[in-house]
């Protein structure tokens, strides 16, 4: 019976020995803290009010080399495309951009943040939730990044009023047979963070305060008042067409302080949809801090990141089955061309049966092997393009006849498949 052991009979060679930096979830966070201690909170640059709030429209935060799913973050009332998702103004605290790309399982996730004018200016605004939803759809449709991969599933992460915007956008897309219906079919999951599905009593208070202070009326604030026509219409339509969506609702577990007073901004009965299959969970945070976290180790960030990973893993599994069917067909064509009588996976199974338990792991644990499977795009490496192109793409395993090269190769194939990585193989 052939086997392999951790000896020098087999030698591993990479086309280069240049080390790549390892993935570190908290790297940006640690760097920001070091800058703060050194007296440079923003890396030597003071953020402008626009930078703090974040730009309007759809903004690309991170693009992997092979995007398979798109996450779009949508803020709520008085929020911003950066401000809502940042615990502070420091660099490295904008977690959808600075933390998520480095998380395990997110290497195929493209990240966007959407900004719209729901701010606190004194001017009157006739814009409604409907208008914001239309603008969001238009930005998705016109995005060159989302057009490049026209079939990637879309996942919305929405805070407060942003949840109403994405629900309305979904309804508008499904009802549009000419332009946006394809976008509607791409929407897979919605995460609601403190969304007032049935309105918020605070909306009426905001209306009174703004009117007494001389501020112009805001039509989108009127939409948030319990029993408003806009809310009723969205809820009535949404419950009939959301059966294919994966819905997650998080509600605040702590009141928000307003001077000497404190209150729940969105109560539990308004923050949950009450629909079949809906995931419901409370977060030990007030309304503002449902979506901003002090560090990557904050329990609420970990809670949300794990919830995201659940959707990603489901999408990856569905995609993996589809890709495996395609690969099987391709392998059959190769086998026919090469006059191979036995199926490659049957040969693989026979080879893996010769592997002793615990053997071959020396290879998959080797630093050169890990650099090879991770590659520049999976480690956060940000070197010059020319240097990235020079990184190793071929791993060469040498050994004398009968030392177990085929068994080790079978172990590598099994390892790659267990990691949900693309793998085509031919053994002879």
N, C-alpha and C positions, 0 to 999 in steps of 0.2 A: 504494500500500500504506500503510495507516495505521500509525502508530507513536507512541510517546511518548518524551519526553526529559526530562531534569532541568531543566526551565525553569519559568517562571511562568504557562504557559498553563492549567495545572490547579492549583486551589487546594484545600487540605485544611483542613477545619474540624471541630473537635470541639466538642461542646456545652459543654465546660468546659476550662479550661486548668490545673486543679489537678494538680500532679505527684504521682504515687504513688511510694512507695519501691520501689526495685528489689530483686529477689530476691538474697539473699546467703547462700550455704550456711553460711558460717562466722560469721554475725553473732552468734548466741547464744554461740558459743565465744569470740569476741573480747570481747564484753561481760563474760563471766565472768572473763576474764583482767584486764580493766580494773578490775573490782570487787576482784579479789584484790590488785592493785597499790595500790589505794586503801585497803586494810585492811578491806574489807567482802566476805568470801568468799561470802556468801550473800545479797547484795543487802540487807544490814541485818537479815536474819532468820536466826537459828540453826536449823538443821534438827533436828527431834526424831529419836530412834531410829526411830520409826515412819515418818517422812518419808524417812529415809535408806534404809530397807529397801523401802518402798513398800507400798501398801495391798493387802489380800487381794481376791480376786475379779477380775472383768473390768473394766478401767478404760479409758475412752476417753481417748486421748492427743491425737488430732487428727481433725477431721472436715471434709473439703472440702465445697464447696457441692453437688458432684455426685459422690458416691462410687461407684466402679465395682469396687473390690476392697478386701477387708479383710485387713490384716496383723495377726496376733495373736502377740505375743512371750510365750513361756512359759519361765520360769527352771528351774533344776535344784536339786540337793541343796544345802541351806543357803543358797539364794539368795533373791531378793526381786524384786518386780515393777518396782522402780526400781534397787535396788542392783546386780543382775546386769548391767545394761546401762549402768552409769555408771562411768567411770574413776575419778572422785573424787566427793566430796560437794558439790562446787561446783555452783551453778546453771549451766545451760547445758551440762552434761556428759552428760545423759541423752539419748543420741543418737537413739533412736527417736522421742522427742518434740521435741527441740531441733534436730536436724539433718535428719532424713529429710524432713519436710514441705517443706523449702526446696530439695530436690534436683530437678533437671530430670527430668521423667518421672513424678513422684510426685504431681502435682496432683489426681489422682482416687483417691488411696490413703487409705483411712481406717485409722487406727492404734490398736491396743489393746495393753495389757499385762496379763497374767494373773498373779495372785499366789495361792499356796497355802502351807499351813503345813508346809514341809519344813525348818524351822529347827532350831537347836541347843539347844532347851530340855532341861532335865533330866528332864522328865516322860516317862513311857512313852507311846508312840503306837501304836495299832492300825491307823492309816490306811495304806493301800496305794496303789500306783500305780493300781489299779483305782478306788479311791475318789476320787483326784485327777482322774482322767479323767471320771468321772461328774459331778463338780462343775463341771468345765470345760464339758462339754456343756450342763448345766443353765443355766450363766451365759450361754452363747451363745444358747440358746433363749429365755431371759428378757430378753435385752438389748433395750431399746427402740431403740437405735441400729441394731442388726443386723436388727431386724424392719422398720424403715422401708424397707429395700431388701432384700426377702426372697430375692433371687436373686443377690446379689453373690458372686463366688468368694471363698473363704477361703484364705489363705496362712499357714501356721504357720512361725514361726522359733523353734526350741527349743534351749536349751543343756542339755547333759548329760542328767540324768534327765528333764528336760522333754520330750525327744524320745520317751521311752517313754510319757509321759503322753499326748502327742498321737497316737501310734500306737494306744494303747489307746482313746482317745476316738473315733478313726476307726472302729475295729472295733465298738465299742458302738453307734455311730450307724447303721452299716450293718445291724446285727442287730436294730435296733429298728424294727418296722414301724408303731408307733403314734405316736411322738413325734419321734424324732431322725433318722430316715432322710433327711429332706430336708437336714438339716445335713451328713450324710455325703456327699451328692451335690454339695454346694457346695464341699467341700474339694478344692482344685486342686493345691497345691504344698506340700511340706514341706522346710524347711531344717534340717538337723541339725548342730549345732555341738558336737563332742565327745560325742556320745550313745553310751553303753555298750550297744549293741544286744545284745552277748553278755556283758554284765556287766563289772565292774571289780574287779581284785584288791584295790584299795584299800578296797572296801566291807567285805571281811572284816576288814581292819585297823581300820577305823572301828568295827566292831562290838566288837572286842576292847578297843580303847582306851576306848570309852564305857562298857563294862561294868565295866572295872577302875576307872574314875573315878567310879563310882556313878551314872551316867546311866541312865535307863530305856531299854529296848529300843525300836527303831523298826522297825515292820513294813516300811516303804518302803525302809529300808536293806537289809533281808533280800532284798528283790526285786532288788537290784542285784548280788548275789553270783553269779558265773558258775555256770551250770547250775541256777539257781533255777527253780521251777515257773512263776512269773509270766513270766520272760523267755522260757522255752521256748514257753509258750502264745502270747504276743504274736507272737513271730517265726514260729511255725508258721502262725498264722492270717493274719498280715499279708501274707506273700509270695503268698498265693492271691488277694488282693483289691486289690492296689496297682497293678495294671497301668495304670490310668487316671491315676495320680498322677505328678506331676513331683517327683523326689526328688533332693536335693542333700545330700551328706555331706562335712563338713569335719573333718579330724582335726588334732590338735595336733602341731606340729613341734618343740616345745621342752619339756623336763621342767619340772615344777612343784617349786619349792623348799619343803621342809618342815624348817625349821631347818637343820642342817648337811647334810641329805640332800636329794636331788632325784630325781624319778621321773615317768614318764608316767602320768597319772591314767587316761586311756583310751587304750589302744594302738590302732594303726591297724586291726588285724584285728577289733577290737570296734567301732570307730567307723564302719566302712563296712558296708553291707547286702549287697553283692555281688549286686545284682539288675540285670536288664537295663535299660538306659537311665538308670541312676543316674549323676549327676554327682559325681565324687570329686575333692577337692582338699585339699592340706595348707595349713595356715596357720602362718606363722612366729611362733608364740606358744605360751605354756604354756596349761594348761587354763583357768585363771582369765581370761586375756586373749584368749580366742577371741571374746569378746563385749563387750569394753570397750576403748575407743580413746582415745588422748591428744588427738587433734584430728581434724577432718574431712579433713585431708591425710594421715593415717596410712595406710600402704599396705594394712594389713589391713582398715580401714574401707572404703577404695576398692574393694578386692577383693569385699567382701560387698555393698556398695551396687550394684556392677555386676551381681553375680549376681541381686540382687533385680530390677534393671531388666530383665534378660532375661525373667523371668517376667511382669513388668508389660507389656512390649512384646508378648509373645505373647498375653496376655489382651486387650490393647487391639486387636491386629490381628483376633482372632476376633470381638470385639465390633463393630469397625468394619465388617467385612463384613456382619454382621447388620443394623447400623444403615443401611448403604448400600442394602441390599435394601428396607428399610422406606421410606427416603427416595425411592427410585426409584418405588415404588408411589404415594407421596404426590404426587410430581411429575407422574406420569401422570394422576392425578385432577385436579390443577390445570390441566394442559395441556388436558384434555378440557373442563373448565369454561370456559377462556379461548379455546377453539377454536384452539389453537396446533398447527400442522401438523408442525413439526419438533421432535424431542426436544431438551430443554434442553442435554444434554451434547453433542449434535451441533453446536448453535449455539456452545457454549463452545469446542469443538475448532476450529471455523472461525475464531473470534475469536483464539484463542491462536496460530493459524498466522500471524496478521498482526503478532505481537509481534517486534520486533528483539531479538536476543540481548543480554542485559545491560540492556535498558531496563526501566522500571517499578519497578526495585528501590529507587528513591528513596522510593517510597511505603511499602513494607513495612519500610524501615529508619527511617522517620520516628518520632520520639518519641511523637507523638499516636497514630499507628497502633498502636504497641506497647502504649501504655496501654489502648487500646480492646480489643485481643485478649486482653491479660493479665487485666485486670479486678482488683478488690480481692482476690478469693479466690485468684488465682494469683500474687500478689506478696507475700503475707504481710501485707498491710495490715490494721491492727487498729484503725481508727478507730471512732467511734460509729456505730451502725446507720444513723442518719439521714444521716450524711455519706456512708456507703457507698452508700445508695440514690440519692444525688444524683450519683454518678459517671456519666460518659458511657456511654450504651448505644447511641448512634447516631453513626456517622461519616459526614459529608457531604462528597462530592467534587463540586466545581463546575468548569465549564469551558465554553468556547465550542464550538459545533458543529464536529465534525471534528477536535478536538484530541486524541482518543484515550481518552475516558472508558470506552468499552466494552472497549478493549484492557487498560486498567489494571484494570478490574473482573475481567476474565478472569484476569489475573495474581494478583489477590487471592484468587480462588476456588482457583486452583492452589496458592497458598502455604498457605492454610488446610488444604487436603486433605493436603499434604505434611507438615504439622505434626500430622496426625491429629486435627484439630479439627472439630467438627460444622459443617456448612455446607450451607445450602439457598440456591438462587439462581434468579433469573428475569431473563432478558435480553430487552429489546425495543427 
